[in-house]
């Protein structure tokens, strides 16, 4: 059986980008709870608008395959920010089934790290730039 790495990367881009995009769409116009969490941590509430970059724009670029590596860095930074801002008390916790409490977020981050190292593949809008 022949390998089709580019098709695999397309599927990964759609999965990683599409699933996070749903989180971002759900937050459109509803960033006040994020602003509140930021203020509790002594950070400016203006940073709450970063969710639009990390959960909407970066996933759309990843899905399209435009500057996949750069978009993955933005995506990863947003996921890590959420991990430490919202879920820091769950980092070393297991769920009732014995899995990591944050396994979904871990898969998002792992997928984006993979795309950072591989790029978007040939089935992408752009594949000739070093950030693709």
C-alpha positions, 0 to 999 in steps of 0.5 A: 500500500502506498503512503499518502502523507499529503492526504494524511496531513490534510486530514490532520489539518481539518481535524485540528483546525475544525475542532478548535474552530468550533470552540472559537465560534462559540466564543464570538461576542462572549469573551467577558468570562475570559476577560474576567479570568485574565483580570483575576490573574492580574493580566489585561482584559484586552488579551481576551480578544486573542481568542479570535486569533488562536481559535478562529483565524489560526484554525481557518489558516490551518484548514486551508493550509496557508502558513500552516507552521506559523498558524500552528504556533499561534494555535499552540500559544492559545492552547497553552494559554488556556491550559495554564489560565483555565485548566492549571489545576487539572494538569496532573489529574485523571478522569473517571475512566483513568485518562488524562483530564486534559486529553482533548487539549493535549491532542489539540496541542500535539496535532498542532505541534506535528503540523509545525514540524511537518507543514501543511503538505502539498494539498494546501493553499500554499506549500512553498514558503518556509512557514507553510 
